[in-house]
Amino acid sequence: MRDEYDIENLNPRRNPYSKRLKKQVTLYINEDTIKYFRALAEKKGIPYQTLINLYLSDCAEHKRELQMNWD
């Protein structure tokens, strides 16, 4: 290993995944909702947290708005 590196002459490039970085948050989700996503994720063969993230990302990408009826 070198004692010193010439940092200024390196060819730095941007991280191609920097736009896709994730941030950890804490959410309180109903147990039934978690069971639903866990069962669905098991069928698809992916982790349930990944499935939830994919679902929420799709909603954000397509600017889906919640439609609720209080009957």
Backbone as CSV, one residue per row, in Angstrom:
resi,resn,N_x,N_y,N_z,CA_x,CA_y,CA_z,C_x,C_y,C_z
1,MET,0.846,-1.181,0.000,0.000,0.000,0.000,0.887,1.239,0.000
2,ARG,0.501,2.228,-0.736,1.279,3.461,-0.806,1.137,4.272,0.474
3,ASP,2.152,5.047,0.737,2.082,5.959,1.881,1.174,7.147,1.576
4,GLU,1.207,7.585,0.299,0.390,8.722,-0.105,-0.271,8.438,-1.455
5,TYR,-1.427,9.005,-1.663,-2.131,8.891,-2.931,-2.374,10.285,-3.486
6,ASP,-2.308,10.417,-4.792,-2.552,11.698,-5.447,-4.046,11.802,-5.745
7,ILE,-4.789,12.291,-4.794,-6.246,12.365,-4.876,-6.697,13.275,-6.024
8,GLU,-5.997,14.355,-6.262,-6.421,15.318,-7.280,-6.378,14.735,-8.686
9,ASN,-5.515,13.755,-8.928,-5.399,13.196,-10.269,-6.234,11.932,-10.470
10,LEU,-7.024,11.569,-9.495,-7.924,10.437,-9.676,-9.051,10.838,-10.614
11,ASN,-9.685,9.886,-11.211,-10.806,10.162,-12.106,-12.097,9.879,-11.341
12,PRO,-12.528,10.822,-10.507,-13.741,10.555,-9.723,-14.984,10.574,-10.602
13,ARG,-15.918,9.721,-10.295,-17.185,9.716,-11.015,-18.301,9.642,-9.996
14,ARG,-19.429,10.150,-10.392,-20.590,10.145,-9.500,-21.088,8.735,-9.304
15,ASN,-21.626,8.499,-8.144,-22.239,7.213,-7.852,-23.502,7.074,-8.707
16,PRO,-23.565,6.067,-9.579,-24.751,5.945,-10.441,-26.018,5.596,-9.672
17,TYR,-25.882,5.155,-8.443,-27.046,4.785,-7.629,-27.418,5.856,-6.614
18,SER,-26.778,7.021,-6.671,-27.010,8.044,-5.656,-28.465,8.527,-5.620
19,LYS,-29.156,8.464,-6.749,-30.562,8.874,-6.768,-31.460,7.813,-6.137
20,ARG,-30.944,6.603,-5.988,-31.752,5.500,-5.487,-31.401,5.127,-4.051
21,LEU,-30.652,5.978,-3.359,-30.279,5.674,-1.990,-31.528,5.606,-1.117
22,LYS,-31.471,4.763,-0.126,-32.620,4.585,0.761,-32.337,5.234,2.101
23,LYS,-33.394,5.610,2.776,-33.287,6.199,4.101,-34.150,5.379,5.045
24,GLN,-33.587,5.050,6.185,-34.335,4.263,7.166,-35.319,5.157,7.906
25,VAL,-36.561,4.684,8.006,-37.605,5.394,8.747,-38.349,4.386,9.616
26,THR,-39.057,4.894,10.572,-39.885,4.049,11.428,-41.348,4.327,11.103
27,LEU,-42.078,3.278,10.790,-43.504,3.404,10.481,-44.288,2.464,11.387
28,TYR,-45.444,2.898,11.779,-46.360,2.024,12.505,-47.398,1.535,11.510
29,ILE,-47.350,0.238,11.213,-48.226,-0.346,10.212,-49.084,-1.415,10.884
30,ASN,-50.351,-1.457,10.515,-51.262,-2.457,11.084,-50.736,-3.864,10.848
31,GLU,-50.967,-4.723,11.813,-50.495,-6.103,11.727,-51.074,-6.837,10.516
32,ASP,-52.352,-6.589,10.227,-52.984,-7.235,9.067,-52.319,-6.804,7.764
33,THR,-51.924,-5.551,7.684,-51.252,-5.048,6.494,-49.895,-5.721,6.319
34,ILE,-49.166,-5.873,7.401,-47.865,-6.539,7.347,-48.041,-7.999,6.938
35,LYS,-49.049,-8.673,7.495,-49.317,-10.063,7.132,-49.624,-10.186,5.642
36,TYR,-50.402,-9.238,5.122,-50.746,-9.238,3.702,-49.485,-9.138,2.842
37,PHE,-48.637,-8.162,3.145,-47.424,-7.971,2.351,-46.430,-9.115,2.537
38,ARG,-46.365,-9.683,3.722,-45.472,-10.830,3.940,-45.921,-12.028,3.102
39,ALA,-47.219,-12.285,3.087,-47.735,-13.414,2.297,-47.512,-13.183,0.806
40,LEU,-47.770,-11.970,0.348,-47.569,-11.639,-1.055,-46.085,-11.732,-1.430
41,ALA,-45.219,-11.246,-0.558,-43.775,-11.288,-0.810,-43.273,-12.727,-0.853
42,GLU,-43.828,-13.575,0.013,-43.417,-14.984,0.018,-43.770,-15.650,-1.324
43,LYS,-44.967,-15.332,-1.848,-45.369,-15.867,-3.155,-44.436,-15.391,-4.266
44,LYS,-43.997,-14.137,-4.164,-43.141,-13.553,-5.199,-41.669,-13.896,-4.986
45,GLY,-41.323,-14.364,-3.787,-39.940,-14.738,-3.512,-39.015,-13.568,-3.236
46,ILE,-39.575,-12.477,-2.679,-38.750,-11.327,-2.317,-39.056,-10.933,-0.876
47,PRO,-38.150,-10.208,-0.215,-38.422,-9.752,1.154,-39.624,-8.800,1.193
48,TYR,-40.405,-8.888,2.262,-41.629,-8.083,2.320,-41.328,-6.591,2.382
49,GLN,-40.209,-6.199,3.013,-39.872,-4.773,3.071,-39.526,-4.244,1.680
50,THR,-38.899,-5.074,0.881,-38.602,-4.697,-0.503,-39.896,-4.538,-1.289
51,LEU,-40.839,-5.438,-1.073,-42.129,-5.351,-1.756,-42.868,-4.073,-1.376
52,ILE,-42.881,-3.742,-0.101,-43.534,-2.505,0.349,-42.851,-1.303,-0.291
53,ASN,-41.523,-1.304,-0.329,-40.784,-0.199,-0.940,-41.113,-0.081,-2.425
54,LEU,-41.175,-1.219,-3.130,-41.520,-1.188,-4.550,-42.929,-0.627,-4.765
55,TYR,-43.853,-1.026,-3.908,-45.238,-0.552,-4.021,-45.310,0.961,-3.795
56,LEU,-44.658,1.433,-2.742,-44.678,2.868,-2.443,-43.941,3.663,-3.520
57,SER,-42.846,3.121,-4.034,-42.105,3.794,-5.104,-42.961,3.924,-6.358
58,ASP,-43.727,2.870,-6.675,-44.617,2.909,-7.829,-45.693,3.973,-7.643
59,CYS,-46.236,4.070,-6.443,-47.246,5.097,-6.155,-46.664,6.493,-6.345
60,ALA,-45.448,6.706,-5.840,-44.821,8.021,-5.961,-44.474,8.341,-7.407
61,GLU,-43.959,7.349,-8.135,-43.557,7.564,-9.532,-44.749,7.930,-10.407
62,HIS,-45.875,7.283,-10.165,-47.072,7.537,-10.976,-48.006,8.562,-10.341
63,LYS,-47.545,9.181,-9.257,-48.300,10.235,-8.557,-49.732,9.794,-8.245
64,ARG,-49.842,8.580,-7.743,-51.152,8.049,-7.377,-51.646,8.749,-6.108
65,GLU,-52.911,9.085,-6.102,-53.503,9.734,-4.936,-54.472,8.781,-4.263
66,LEU,-54.507,8.854,-2.967,-55.391,8.005,-2.181,-56.837,8.383,-2.423
67,GLN,-57.662,7.383,-2.673,-59.084,7.602,-2.850,-59.809,6.903,-1.699
68,MET,-60.420,7.702,-0.846,-61.099,7.151,0.322,-62.532,7.630,0.356
69,ASN,-63.411,6.737,0.759,-64.821,7.081,0.965,-65.168,6.784,2.404
70,TRP,-65.647,7.780,3.114,-66.057,7.597,4.511,-67.571,7.465,4.538
71,ASP,-68.030,6.235,4.396,-69.480,5.984,4.407,-69.983,5.765,5.798
